[in-house]
Amino acid sequence: MKNILIIGAGKSSSSLIKYLLEKADIENIFLTIGDLDIKNAKQLSNNHKNTNVIQFDVFNNNQRQHEIKKSDLVISMLPARFHMQVAKDCITFKKHMVTASYISKEMQELNEQAKEHNLIFMNEIGLDPGLDHMSAMKLIDSIRDKGGKLLLFESFCGGLVAPESDTNLWNYKFTWNPRNVVLAGQGGAAMFIQEGTYKYIPYQKLFRRTEFLDIENEKYEAYANRDSLKYRSIYDLENISTMYRGTIRRVGFSRAWNIFVQLGMTDDSYTIEDSENISYRDFTNLFLAYSPSDSVELKLRSYLKIDQDDIMWEKLLELDLFNPKKKVKLKNATPAQILQNILEDSWTLQNEDKDMIVMQHLFGYELNKEKKQIESSLVVKGENQTYTAMSKTVGLPVAIASLKILKGEIKTPGVQLPIRKEVYEPILKELENYGIIFKEKEVPYLGYNPNHVRG
């Protein structure tokens, strides 16, 4: 019997655990599921005979090493900053490891040791990163195999609320870590290349420079991710003319979100005095000039030039930003933390709500002196608040990869991401059984600048 240790049983683990339990008897696997809080893990394991749920502290060296030593493969669903404790033990005890997180510099440094011990350390095998890598490489390799030359690659992904659960003016609810949403785009300019010209968008302009997308007859917008340029080396597209990656939102979200950016409400670099005692209205007023006569509403509209009949104004009212009675109740909080707290009042998914994952890739290429373009799109809806679209698209690739490593179907050792055919082909094929299907179609080649005039 093969033993899999799963560390972390949060929201993204539900589909992962369900998949492995469904395969447990036929594949002869046993799961040990460890978390600080075992309540969720117990519910997900449902007393299955091939599971053991344990209270697990990743900083307890003896417990961590004991459990890793007993396993054949370790799946870390912890926040990325905790992976290295686990990874070093996996090297010591010669165990395979799988995570959905980006490969850190420290993780990459374990590559030679992993290869030496014939260990597979599979990273970036969730949704984004993960499904994006696999679906992109499938088409990139296909175009290359035909002799085509890649000219353009654009990739977009977003976690959204499903249309039937879309009940607010922002057309948005938190389907993943709210803090990541509030801090999105910070930490440097967005960098990409279009028609051979490098482009940079500073944070304060990011949400006013959006792309518009049509995905399965629905309109969306996307703002640029921070560093699209690094994907040229990842996908071996060093000479590509256009490389752009972005985050998908419903049309109108970015323009409204830009209000918070311009006011300074997304800043996480300092704390607000007496933050626990201020009201939502006080918080909004912190970022506006003093006036002995003008109301907070009037000052904000005047400062940001928002008309009273503008839908953006309705969006702000919907969030209760001007309520003098609601208190922040957070000690020593940053503006970003307070904003997150306010947004969670309105944007938290309700029990009956469903989430949705939307992804699209655009591939422009030249074949036999003719320019062509392929559009590849994915839309996945969640079932409920346990088996969400997010848990499905993150957890299933992790689970499938883990099983294929144990069965020896994925063989190449080392610290890696899923960009080789040996990895992405069988995983994408199996994901189709779970409704994760990319729809591909040829569309006219658009490019940005068909006449190659430098823009």
DRENDO-1510 file (C-alpha; in Angstrom, 1 decimal, always signed):
<recs>
REC; n; res; u; v; w
REC; 1; MET; +0.0; +0.0; +0.0 .
REC; 2; LYS; +1.3; +3.5; -0.9 .
REC; 3; ASN; +1.0; +6.2; +1.7 .
REC; 4; ILE; +0.3; +9.8; +0.8 .
REC; 5; LEU; +0.7; +12.6; +3.4 .
REC; 6; ILE; -1.5; +15.6; +2.7 .
REC; 7; ILE; -0.5; +18.6; +4.7 .
REC; 8; GLY; -3.3; +21.3; +4.8 .
REC; 9; ALA; -7.0; +20.6; +4.4 .
REC; 10; GLY; -8.3; +24.0; +3.6 .
REC; 11; LYS; -10.8; +25.1; +1.0 .
REC; 12; SER; -8.6; +24.0; -2.0 .
REC; 13; SER; -8.2; +20.5; -0.7 .
REC; 14; SER; -11.8; +19.2; -1.0 .
REC; 15; SER; -11.6; +17.9; -4.6 .
REC; 16; LEU; -8.1; +16.7; -4.1 .
REC; 17; ILE; -9.1; +14.5; -1.1 .
REC; 18; LYS; -12.3; +13.3; -2.8 .
REC; 19; TYR; -10.4; +12.2; -5.9 .
REC; 20; LEU; -7.8; +10.3; -4.0 .
REC; 21; LEU; -10.4; +8.6; -1.8 .
REC; 22; GLU; -12.4; +7.5; -4.8 .
REC; 23; LYS; -9.2; +5.9; -6.1 .
REC; 24; ALA; -8.0; +4.6; -2.7 .
REC; 25; ASP; -9.2; +0.9; -3.0 .
REC; 26; ILE; -8.4; +0.3; -6.6 .
REC; 27; GLU; -5.0; +2.0; -6.5 .
REC; 28; ASN; -4.2; +0.6; -3.0 .
REC; 29; ILE; -3.4; +4.0; -1.4 .
REC; 30; PHE; -3.7; +5.3; +2.2 .
REC; 31; LEU; -4.1; +9.0; +3.0 .
REC; 32; THR; -2.8; +10.7; +6.2 .
REC; 33; ILE; -4.4; +14.2; +6.3 .
REC; 34; GLY; -2.8; +16.6; +8.6 .
REC; 35; ASP; -4.0; +20.1; +9.6 .
REC; 36; LEU; -3.8; +22.3; +12.7 .
REC; 37; ASP; -7.6; +22.4; +12.7 .
REC; 38; ILE; -8.9; +18.9; +11.9 .
REC; 39; LYS; -12.6; +19.7; +11.6 .
REC; 40; ASN; -12.6; +20.2; +7.8 .
REC; 41; ALA; -10.3; +17.3; +7.2 .
REC; 42; LYS; -12.6; +15.0; +9.2 .
REC; 43; GLN; -15.6; +16.1; +7.1 .
REC; 44; LEU; -13.8; +15.6; +3.9 .
REC; 45; SER; -12.4; +12.2; +4.8 .
REC; 46; ASN; -15.9; +11.0; +5.9 .
REC; 47; ASN; -14.4; +8.2; +8.0 .
REC; 48; HIS; -13.0; +6.4; +5.0 .
REC; 49; LYS; -11.1; +3.3; +6.0 .
REC; 50; ASN; -8.1; +4.4; +4.0 .
REC; 51; THR; -7.6; +7.6; +5.9 .
REC; 52; ASN; -6.1; +8.9; +9.1 .
REC; 53; VAL; -6.8; +12.5; +10.1 .
REC; 54; ILE; -4.2; +14.0; +12.5 .
REC; 55; GLN; -3.6; +17.3; +14.1 .
REC; 56; PHE; -0.5; +18.5; +12.4 .
REC; 57; ASP; +1.9; +21.4; +13.2 .
REC; 58; VAL; +4.4; +21.9; +10.4 .
REC; 59; PHE; +6.8; +23.6; +12.9 .
REC; 60; ASN; +6.8; +20.5; +15.1 .
REC; 61; ASN; +10.0; +18.9; +13.8 .
REC; 62; ASN; +9.6; +15.5; +15.3 .
REC; 63; GLN; +6.0; +15.1; +14.2 .
REC; 64; ARG; +6.7; +16.5; +10.7 .
REC; 65; GLN; +9.7; +14.2; +10.1 .
REC; 66; HIS; +7.9; +11.2; +11.6 .
REC; 67; GLU; +5.0; +11.6; +9.2 .
REC; 68; ILE; +7.1; +12.3; +6.2 .
REC; 69; LYS; +9.3; +9.3; +6.9 .
REC; 70; LYS; +6.2; +7.0; +6.8 .
REC; 71; SER; +4.9; +8.3; +3.5 .
REC; 72; ASP; +5.8; +7.6; -0.1 .
REC; 73; LEU; +4.7; +11.0; -1.4 .
REC; 74; VAL; +3.9; +14.3; +0.3 .
REC; 75; ILE; +1.3; +16.9; -0.9 .
REC; 76; SER; +1.8; +20.3; +0.7 .
REC; 77; MET; -1.3; +22.5; +0.5 .
REC; 78; LEU; +0.2; +24.9; +3.0 .
REC; 79; PRO; +0.9; +28.6; +2.1 .
REC; 80; ALA; +4.0; +28.7; -0.1 .
REC; 81; ARG; +6.2; +30.2; +2.7 .
REC; 82; PHE; +6.0; +26.9; +4.6 .
REC; 83; HIS; +6.9; +24.5; +1.8 .
REC; 84; MET; +10.7; +24.5; +2.5 .
REC; 85; GLN; +10.4; +22.9; +5.9 .
REC; 86; VAL; +8.6; +20.0; +4.2 .
REC; 87; ALA; +10.8; +19.9; +1.1 .
REC; 88; LYS; +14.1; +19.5; +3.0 .
REC; 89; ASP; +12.6; +16.6; +4.9 .
REC; 90; CYS; +11.5; +15.0; +1.7 .
REC; 91; ILE; +15.1; +15.2; +0.4 .
REC; 92; THR; +16.4; +13.7; +3.7 .
REC; 93; PHE; +13.9; +10.8; +3.7 .
REC; 94; LYS; +13.8; +10.4; -0.1 .
REC; 95; LYS; +10.1; +11.2; -0.7 .
REC; 96; HIS; +8.4; +12.7; -3.7 .
REC; 97; MET; +6.6; +16.0; -3.2 .
REC; 98; VAL; +3.8; +17.9; -4.9 .
REC; 99; THR; +2.6; +21.5; -4.4 .
REC; 100; ALA; +0.4; +23.9; -6.3 .
REC; 101; SER; +2.7; +26.9; -5.5 .
REC; 102; TYR; +5.3; +28.8; -7.6 .
REC; 103; ILE; +8.8; +27.4; -7.5 .
REC; 104; SER; +10.8; +29.6; -5.1 .
REC; 105; LYS; +14.5; +30.2; -5.4 .
REC; 106; GLU; +15.0; +28.0; -2.3 .
REC; 107; MET; +12.9; +25.2; -3.8 .
REC; 108; GLN; +14.9; +25.4; -7.1 .
REC; 109; GLU; +18.1; +25.0; -5.2 .
REC; 110; LEU; +17.0; +21.5; -4.2 .
REC; 111; ASN; +16.9; +20.4; -7.9 .
REC; 112; GLU; +20.2; +18.6; -8.0 .
REC; 113; GLN; +19.6; +16.7; -4.7 .
REC; 114; ALA; +16.1; +15.7; -5.9 .
REC; 115; LYS; +17.6; +14.4; -9.2 .
REC; 116; GLU; +20.4; +12.6; -7.3 .
REC; 117; HIS; +17.8; +10.7; -5.2 .
REC; 118; ASN; +15.5; +10.2; -8.2 .
REC; 119; LEU; +12.8; +12.3; -6.6 .
REC; 120; ILE; +10.1; +14.2; -8.3 .
REC; 121; PHE; +9.3; +17.6; -6.8 .
REC; 122; MET; +6.3; +18.7; -8.9 .
REC; 123; ASN; +5.3; +22.4; -8.3 .
REC; 124; GLU; +2.9; +24.8; -10.0 .
REC; 125; ILE; +0.4; +22.0; -10.7 .
REC; 126; GLY; -2.8; +23.8; -9.5 .
REC; 127; LEU; -4.9; +26.3; -11.5 .
REC; 128; ASP; -2.8; +29.3; -12.1 .
REC; 129; PRO; +0.0; +28.2; -12.0 .
REC; 130; GLY; -0.8; +24.8; -13.3 .
REC; 131; LEU; -3.7; +24.4; -15.7 .
REC; 132; ASP; -2.4; +27.5; -17.5 .
REC; 133; HIS; +1.1; +25.8; -18.0 .
REC; 134; MET; -0.3; +22.5; -19.2 .
REC; 135; SER; -3.0; +23.8; -21.5 .
REC; 136; ALA; -0.6; +26.4; -23.0 .
REC; 137; MET; +2.3; +23.9; -23.5 .
REC; 138; LYS; -0.1; +21.4; -25.2 .
REC; 139; LEU; -0.9; +24.0; -28.0 .
REC; 140; ILE; +2.6; +25.5; -28.1 .
REC; 141; ASP; +4.1; +22.0; -28.7 .
REC; 142; SER; +1.4; +21.2; -31.2 .
REC; 143; ILE; +2.1; +24.4; -33.2 .
REC; 144; ARG; +5.9; +23.7; -33.1 .
REC; 145; ASP; +5.4; +20.1; -34.2 .
REC; 146; LYS; +3.6; +21.4; -37.3 .
REC; 147; GLY; +6.6; +23.7; -38.0 .
REC; 148; GLY; +4.8; +26.9; -36.9 .
REC; 149; LYS; +6.5; +29.9; -35.4 .
REC; 150; LEU; +4.9; +31.5; -32.3 .
REC; 151; LEU; +4.3; +35.2; -32.7 .
REC; 152; LEU; +1.8; +35.9; -29.9 .
REC; 153; PHE; +0.9; +34.3; -26.6 .
REC; 154; GLU; -1.7; +35.8; -24.3 .
REC; 155; SER; -3.1; +34.1; -21.2 .
REC; 156; PHE; -5.9; +35.2; -18.9 .
REC; 157; CYS; -7.4; +33.6; -15.7 .
REC; 158; GLY; -9.9; +34.7; -13.1 .
REC; 159; GLY; -11.8; +33.3; -10.1 .
REC; 160; LEU; -15.3; +34.8; -10.3 .
REC; 161; VAL; -18.8; +34.3; -8.9 .
REC; 162; ALA; -21.1; +32.2; -11.2 .
REC; 163; PRO; -23.8; +34.2; -13.0 .
REC; 164; GLU; -26.6; +32.7; -10.9 .
REC; 165; SER; -24.9; +33.8; -7.7 .
REC; 166; ASP; -23.9; +37.3; -9.0 .
REC; 167; THR; -25.9; +39.5; -6.7 .
REC; 168; ASN; -24.0; +42.7; -6.4 .
REC; 169; LEU; -23.1; +45.7; -8.6 .
REC; 170; TRP; -19.4; +44.8; -8.7 .
REC; 171; ASN; -20.2; +41.4; -10.3 .
REC; 172; TYR; -17.6; +40.0; -7.9 .
REC; 173; LYS; -17.3; +37.9; -4.7 .
REC; 174; PHE; -14.2; +36.5; -3.0 .
REC; 175; THR; -13.6; +33.0; -4.3 .
REC; 176; TRP; -10.0; +32.8; -3.1 .
REC; 177; ASN; -7.7; +34.6; -0.6 .
REC; 178; PRO; -9.3; +38.1; -0.1 .
REC; 179; ARG; -6.0; +39.6; +0.9 .
REC; 180; ASN; -4.4; +38.6; -2.5 .
REC; 181; VAL; -7.3; +40.4; -4.2 .
REC; 182; VAL; -6.8; +43.6; -2.2 .
REC; 183; LEU; -3.1; +43.6; -2.8 .
REC; 184; ALA; -3.2; +42.6; -6.5 .
REC; 185; GLY; -0.8; +44.4; -8.7 .
REC; 186; GLN; +1.4; +45.8; -6.0 .
REC; 187; GLY; +5.2; +45.3; -5.7 .
REC; 188; GLY; +6.4; +46.7; -9.1 .
REC; 189; ALA; +5.2; +47.6; -12.5 .
REC; 190; ALA; +3.3; +45.2; -14.7 .
REC; 191; MET; +5.8; +44.1; -17.5 .
REC; 192; PHE; +5.0; +42.6; -20.9 .
REC; 193; ILE; +5.9; +42.8; -24.6 .
REC; 194; GLN; +3.6; +43.7; -27.5 .
REC; 195; GLU; +4.7; +43.5; -31.1 .
REC; 196; GLY; +8.3; +43.5; -30.0 .
REC; 197; THR; +7.9; +46.6; -27.8 .
REC; 198; TYR; +8.4; +46.4; -24.1 .
REC; 199; LYS; +5.5; +47.9; -22.0 .
REC; 200; TYR; +5.3; +48.8; -18.3 .
REC; 201; ILE; +2.2; +49.8; -16.3 .
REC; 202; PRO; +2.8; +51.3; -12.9 .
REC; 203; TYR; +0.5; +50.2; -10.1 .
REC; 204; GLN; -1.4; +53.5; -10.0 .
REC; 205; LYS; -2.4; +53.1; -13.7 .
REC; 206; LEU; -2.9; +49.3; -13.8 .
REC; 207; PHE; -6.7; +49.2; -13.4 .
REC; 208; ARG; -7.2; +51.7; -16.2 .
REC; 209; ARG; -5.2; +49.8; -18.8 .
REC; 210; THR; -7.4; +46.8; -19.4 .
REC; 211; GLU; -7.9; +44.3; -22.2 .
REC; 212; PHE; -11.4; +43.1; -23.2 .
REC; 213; LEU; -12.2; +39.5; -23.8 .
REC; 214; ASP; -15.0; +37.5; -25.3 .
REC; 215; ILE; -15.2; +34.0; -23.7 .
REC; 216; GLU; -18.1; +31.7; -24.5 .
REC; 217; ASN; -20.3; +34.6; -25.6 .
REC; 218; GLU; -19.7; +36.5; -22.4 .
REC; 219; LYS; -17.7; +39.8; -22.1 .
REC; 220; TYR; -14.9; +40.2; -19.6 .
REC; 221; GLU; -12.0; +42.5; -18.9 .
REC; 222; ALA; -8.4; +41.7; -17.8 .
REC; 223; TYR; -5.7; +43.8; -16.1 .
REC; 224; ALA; -2.0; +42.9; -16.6 .
REC; 225; ASN; -0.2; +40.5; -14.2 .
REC; 226; ARG; +3.0; +41.7; -12.7 .
REC; 227; ASP; +5.6; +39.9; -14.8 .
REC; 228; SER; +4.6; +38.4; -18.1 .
REC; 229; LEU; +8.2; +38.5; -19.4 .
REC; 230; LYS; +9.5; +35.5; -17.3 .
REC; 231; TYR; +7.2; +33.2; -19.2 .
REC; 232; ARG; +9.2; +33.5; -22.4 .
REC; 233; SER; +12.0; +31.4; -20.8 .
REC; 234; ILE; +9.5; +29.0; -19.1 .
REC; 235; TYR; +7.8; +28.2; -22.4 .
REC; 236; ASP; +10.9; +28.5; -24.5 .
REC; 237; LEU; +9.5; +31.5; -26.4 .
REC; 238; GLU; +12.5; +33.8; -26.0 .
REC; 239; ASN; +12.0; +35.5; -29.4 .
REC; 240; ILE; +8.2; +35.9; -29.3 .
REC; 241; SER; +6.9; +39.4; -30.3 .
REC; 242; THR; +3.9; +39.5; -27.9 .
REC; 243; MET; +3.7; +37.9; -24.4 .
REC; 244; TYR; +1.0; +39.1; -22.0 .
REC; 245; ARG; -0.7; +37.6; -19.0 .
REC; 246; GLY; -3.7; +39.0; -17.1 .
REC; 247; THR; -6.3; +38.6; -14.5 .
REC; 248; ILE; -10.0; +38.3; -15.6 .
REC; 249; ARG; -12.8; +40.3; -14.1 .
REC; 250; ARG; -16.3; +41.3; -15.2 .
REC; 251; VAL; -16.4; +44.5; -17.3 .
REC; 252; GLY; -16.5; +47.6; -15.0 .
REC; 253; PHE; -14.7; +46.0; -12.0 .
REC; 254; SER; -11.3; +47.5; -12.7 .
REC; 255; ARG; -12.6; +51.1; -13.2 .
REC; 256; ALA; -14.4; +51.0; -9.9 .
REC; 257; TRP; -11.5; +49.2; -8.1 .
REC; 258; ASN; -9.2; +52.0; -9.3 .
REC; 259; ILE; -11.1; +54.3; -6.8 .
REC; 260; PHE; -9.5; +52.4; -3.9 .
REC; 261; VAL; -6.1; +52.6; -5.5 .
REC; 262; GLN; -6.3; +56.3; -6.1 .
REC; 263; LEU; -7.5; +57.0; -2.5 .
REC; 264; GLY; -4.8; +54.8; -1.0 .
REC; 265; MET; -7.1; +52.3; +0.6 .
REC; 266; THR; -5.1; +49.3; -0.8 .
REC; 267; ASP; -1.8; +50.4; +1.0 .
REC; 268; ASP; -0.5; +47.8; +3.3 .
REC; 269; SER; +2.7; +49.6; +4.4 .
REC; 270; TYR; +1.5; +51.5; +7.6 .
REC; 271; THR; -1.1; +51.2; +10.3 .
REC; 272; ILE; -4.0; +53.4; +11.2 .
REC; 273; GLU; -4.1; +55.1; +14.6 .
REC; 274; ASP; -7.0; +53.7; +16.8 .
REC; 275; SER; -8.2; +51.6; +13.9 .
REC; 276; GLU; -10.5; +49.4; +16.0 .
REC; 277; ASN; -12.7; +52.4; +17.0 .
REC; 278; ILE; -13.2; +54.1; +13.7 .
REC; 279; SER; -16.3; +53.7; +11.6 .
REC; 280; TYR; -16.5; +52.8; +7.9 .
REC; 281; ARG; -17.3; +56.5; +7.3 .
REC; 282; ASP; -14.3; +57.6; +9.3 .
REC; 283; PHE; -12.0; +55.3; +7.3 .
REC; 284; THR; -13.2; +56.7; +4.0 .
REC; 285; ASN; -12.7; +60.3; +5.3 .
REC; 286; LEU; -9.1; +59.5; +6.3 .
REC; 287; PHE; -8.1; +59.8; +2.6 .
REC; 288; LEU; -10.0; +63.0; +1.8 .
REC; 289; ALA; -9.1; +66.7; +2.5 .
REC; 290; TYR; -10.5; +68.4; +5.5 .
REC; 291; SER; -13.5; +70.6; +5.0 .
REC; 292; PRO; -15.6; +72.4; +7.7 .
REC; 293; SER; -18.7; +72.2; +5.5 .
REC; 294; ASP; -18.6; +69.5; +2.9 .
REC; 295; SER; -19.8; +66.0; +3.6 .
REC; 296; VAL; -17.6; +62.9; +3.1 .
REC; 297; GLU; -19.8; +61.9; +0.1 .
REC; 298; LEU; -19.4; +65.3; -1.5 .
REC; 299; LYS; -15.6; +65.4; -0.9 .
REC; 300; LEU; -15.1; +62.0; -2.4 .
REC; 301; ARG; -17.3; +62.7; -5.5 .
REC; 302; SER; -15.5; +66.0; -6.1 .
REC; 303; TYR; -12.0; +64.6; -5.6 .
REC; 304; LEU; -12.5; +61.6; -7.9 .
REC; 305; LYS; -14.9; +63.4; -10.3 .
REC; 306; ILE; -17.7; +60.9; -9.9 .
REC; 307; ASP; -21.2; +62.0; -10.9 .
REC; 308; GLN; -24.1; +61.2; -8.7 .
REC; 309; ASP; -25.7; +59.1; -11.4 .
REC; 310; ASP; -22.5; +57.2; -12.2 .
REC; 311; ILE; -22.8; +53.4; -11.6 .
REC; 312; MET; -19.4; +53.7; -9.7 .
REC; 313; TRP; -21.1; +55.8; -7.1 .
REC; 314; GLU; -23.8; +53.2; -6.6 .
REC; 315; LYS; -21.1; +50.6; -6.2 .
REC; 316; LEU; -19.5; +52.6; -3.4 .
REC; 317; LEU; -22.8; +53.1; -1.7 .
REC; 318; GLU; -23.5; +49.3; -1.9 .
REC; 319; LEU; -20.3; +48.7; +0.2 .
REC; 320; ASP; -21.6; +50.9; +3.1 .
REC; 321; LEU; -18.4; +53.0; +2.9 .
REC; 322; PHE; -20.2; +56.0; +4.4 .
REC; 323; ASN; -21.9; +54.2; +7.3 .
REC; 324; PRO; -21.1; +56.1; +10.6 .
REC; 325; LYS; -22.3; +53.2; +12.8 .
REC; 326; LYS; -20.4; +50.2; +11.5 .
REC; 327; LYS; -17.0; +49.9; +13.3 .
REC; 328; VAL; -13.8; +48.5; +11.8 .
REC; 329; LYS; -13.0; +46.5; +15.0 .
REC; 330; LEU; -9.4; +45.7; +13.8 .
REC; 331; LYS; -6.5; +46.7; +16.0 .
REC; 332; ASN; -3.4; +48.3; +14.4 .
REC; 333; ALA; -4.8; +47.6; +11.0 .
REC; 334; THR; -3.3; +48.8; +7.7 .
REC; 335; PRO; -5.6; +50.5; +5.1 .
REC; 336; ALA; -5.6; +47.3; +3.0 .
REC; 337; GLN; -6.6; +45.2; +6.0 .
REC; 338; ILE; -9.5; +47.6; +6.8 .
REC; 339; LEU; -10.6; +47.6; +3.1 .
REC; 340; GLN; -10.6; +43.8; +3.1 .
REC; 341; ASN; -12.7; +43.7; +6.2 .
REC; 342; ILE; -15.3; +46.1; +4.7 .
REC; 343; LEU; -15.4; +44.1; +1.4 .
REC; 344; GLU; -15.9; +40.8; +3.2 .
REC; 345; ASP; -19.2; +42.2; +4.4 .
REC; 346; SER; -20.5; +42.3; +0.8 .
REC; 347; TRP; -18.3; +39.9; -1.1 .
REC; 348; THR; -18.2; +36.7; +1.0 .
REC; 349; LEU; -19.8; +33.8; -0.8 .
REC; 350; GLN; -23.1; +32.6; +0.8 .
REC; 351; ASN; -23.8; +28.9; +1.4 .
REC; 352; GLU; -25.9; +28.6; -1.7 .
REC; 353; ASP; -23.4; +30.6; -3.9 .
REC; 354; LYS; -21.4; +29.0; -6.7 .
REC; 355; ASP; -18.0; +30.2; -8.0 .
REC; 356; MET; -16.6; +30.0; -11.5 .
REC; 357; ILE; -13.2; +29.8; -13.1 .
REC; 358; VAL; -12.6; +31.4; -16.4 .
REC; 359; MET; -9.4; +31.0; -18.4 .
REC; 360; GLN; -8.4; +31.9; -22.0 .
REC; 361; HIS; -5.2; +31.6; -24.1 .
REC; 362; LEU; -4.6; +33.2; -27.4 .
REC; 363; PHE; -1.9; +31.8; -29.7 .
REC; 364; GLY; -0.8; +33.7; -32.8 .
REC; 365; TYR; +1.6; +31.9; -35.1 .
REC; 366; GLU; +3.0; +31.7; -38.6 .
REC; 367; LEU; +2.8; +28.5; -40.7 .
REC; 368; ASN; +3.7; +28.2; -44.4 .
REC; 369; LYS; +3.9; +32.1; -44.6 .
REC; 370; GLU; +0.4; +32.4; -43.3 .
REC; 371; LYS; -0.6; +34.0; -40.0 .
REC; 372; LYS; -3.1; +32.0; -37.8 .
REC; 373; GLN; -4.6; +32.3; -34.4 .
REC; 374; ILE; -6.0; +29.8; -31.9 .
REC; 375; GLU; -8.3; +30.7; -29.0 .
REC; 376; SER; -8.5; +28.2; -26.1 .
REC; 377; SER; -11.1; +28.8; -23.4 .
REC; 378; LEU; -12.1; +27.1; -20.2 .
REC; 379; VAL; -15.2; +27.8; -18.0 .
REC; 380; VAL; -15.7; +25.7; -14.9 .
REC; 381; LYS; -18.5; +26.2; -12.3 .
REC; 382; GLY; -18.5; +25.0; -8.7 .
REC; 383; GLU; -21.0; +22.6; -7.3 .
REC; 384; ASN; -21.4; +24.2; -3.9 .
REC; 385; GLN; -19.3; +25.8; -1.2 .
REC; 386; THR; -17.3; +22.6; -0.5 .
REC; 387; TYR; -16.6; +21.4; -4.0 .
REC; 388; THR; -15.9; +24.8; -5.6 .
REC; 389; ALA; -14.6; +25.5; -9.1 .
REC; 390; MET; -11.5; +26.7; -7.4 .
REC; 391; SER; -10.9; +23.5; -5.4 .
REC; 392; LYS; -11.7; +21.5; -8.5 .
REC; 393; THR; -9.2; +23.3; -10.8 .
REC; 394; VAL; -6.5; +23.5; -8.1 .
REC; 395; GLY; -7.0; +20.1; -6.3 .
REC; 396; LEU; -7.6; +17.7; -9.2 .
REC; 397; PRO; -4.4; +18.4; -11.1 .
REC; 398; VAL; -2.5; +18.0; -7.8 .
REC; 399; ALA; -4.2; +14.7; -7.1 .
REC; 400; ILE; -3.8; +13.3; -10.6 .
REC; 401; ALA; -0.1; +14.2; -10.8 .
REC; 402; SER; +0.5; +12.7; -7.3 .
REC; 403; LEU; -1.1; +9.3; -8.3 .
REC; 404; LYS; +0.8; +9.3; -11.6 .
REC; 405; ILE; +4.1; +9.9; -9.8 .
REC; 406; LEU; +3.4; +7.0; -7.4 .
REC; 407; LYS; +2.5; +4.7; -10.3 .
REC; 408; GLY; +5.7; +5.6; -12.2 .
REC; 409; GLU; +3.8; +7.2; -15.1 .
REC; 410; ILE; +5.6; +10.5; -14.5 .
REC; 411; LYS; +9.3; +9.5; -14.4 .
REC; 412; THR; +11.6; +12.5; -14.9 .
REC; 413; PRO; +13.1; +13.5; -11.5 .
REC; 414; GLY; +14.0; +17.0; -10.2 .
REC; 415; VAL; +12.3; +20.2; -9.1 .
REC; 416; GLN; +9.9; +21.0; -12.0 .
REC; 417; LEU; +6.6; +22.5; -13.2 .
REC; 418; PRO; +4.2; +20.6; -15.6 .
REC; 419; ILE; +5.4; +21.8; -19.0 .
REC; 420; ARG; +6.6; +18.4; -20.4 .
REC; 421; LYS; +4.4; +16.2; -22.5 .
REC; 422; GLU; +5.0; +13.3; -20.1 .
REC; 423; VAL; +3.2; +15.3; -17.5 .
REC; 424; TYR; +0.6; +17.5; -19.2 .
REC; 425; GLU; -0.8; +15.1; -21.8 .
REC; 426; PRO; -2.2; +12.4; -19.4 .
REC; 427; ILE; -3.3; +14.9; -16.8 .
REC; 428; LEU; -5.3; +17.1; -19.2 .
REC; 429; LYS; -6.8; +14.0; -20.7 .
REC; 430; GLU; -8.0; +12.7; -17.3 .
REC; 431; LEU; -9.3; +16.2; -16.3 .
REC; 432; GLU; -11.7; +16.1; -19.2 .
REC; 433; ASN; -13.6; +13.3; -17.3 .
REC; 434; TYR; -14.2; +15.9; -14.6 .
REC; 435; GLY; -15.6; +18.6; -16.8 .
REC; 436; ILE; -12.3; +20.5; -17.1 .
REC; 437; ILE; -12.3; +20.9; -20.9 .
REC; 438; PHE; -10.5; +23.5; -23.0 .
REC; 439; LYS; -12.5; +24.5; -26.1 .
REC; 440; GLU; -10.2; +25.4; -28.9 .
REC; 441; LYS; -11.1; +27.2; -32.1 .
REC; 442; GLU; -9.3; +29.0; -35.0 .
REC; 443; VAL; -10.0; +32.7; -35.2 .
REC; 444; PRO; -8.6; +35.4; -37.5 .
REC; 445; TYR; -5.1; +36.5; -36.7 .
REC; 446; LEU; -5.4; +39.8; -34.9 .
REC; 447; GLY; -2.0; +40.6; -33.5 .
REC; 448; TYR; -1.6; +44.2; -32.3 .
REC; 449; ASN; +0.1; +45.8; -35.2 .
REC; 450; PRO; -0.3; +43.9; -38.5 .
REC; 451; ASN; +1.8; +46.5; -40.4 .
REC; 452; HIS; +4.7; +46.2; -37.9 .
REC; 453; VAL; +4.8; +49.9; -37.3 .
REC; 454; ARG; +6.5; +50.3; -33.9 .
REC; 455; GLY; +3.9; +51.2; -31.3 .
</recs>
